[in-house]
């Protein structure tokens, strides 16, 4: 005997379900972005103004993701 279950979602519920389903992909993207920023600061030859901009961006990025477990 086979049973079929059909879920019906509102648009908001569908959006939330898709976000939850893609959570790992979002986490990986944020982790890669953090590493890109770190690598840029560590390995790229930046002018002082460029370094200051990247450091400010890094600070803001860290504030946004501070409560998320990216490791």
C-alpha positions, -999 to 999 in steps of 0.1 A, spaced: 0 0 0 14 34 -10 4 66 7 9 100 -8 12 131 14 7 166 -1 17 197 17 2 230 9 20 262 18 12 299 17 38 320 -2 54 330 31 56 294 43 70 283 10 97 309 12 106 299 47 108 262 37 130 270 8 153 291 31 155 262 55 162 237 27 191 259 14 205 267 48 237 247 43 243 265 10 239 299 27 263 288 54 289 278 29 285 310 10 290 331 42 320 310 52 336 315 18 329 352 19 346 355 53 376 336 40 378 357 9 379 389 31 406 373 53 427 362 23 424 396 7 437 413 38 465 388 43 478 382 8 468 411 -14 490 442 -17 465 469 -8 469 506 -5 461 521 29 427 534 17 419 500 2 429 482 34 407 506 55 377 499 33 382 461 34 387 463 72 354 483 76 336 458 53 350 429 74 338 446 106 303 451 93 302 415 79 313 401 113 285 421 130 259 407 106 271 370 110 283 372 146 254 350 159 258 324 132 279 293 136 301 294 104 327 269 116 
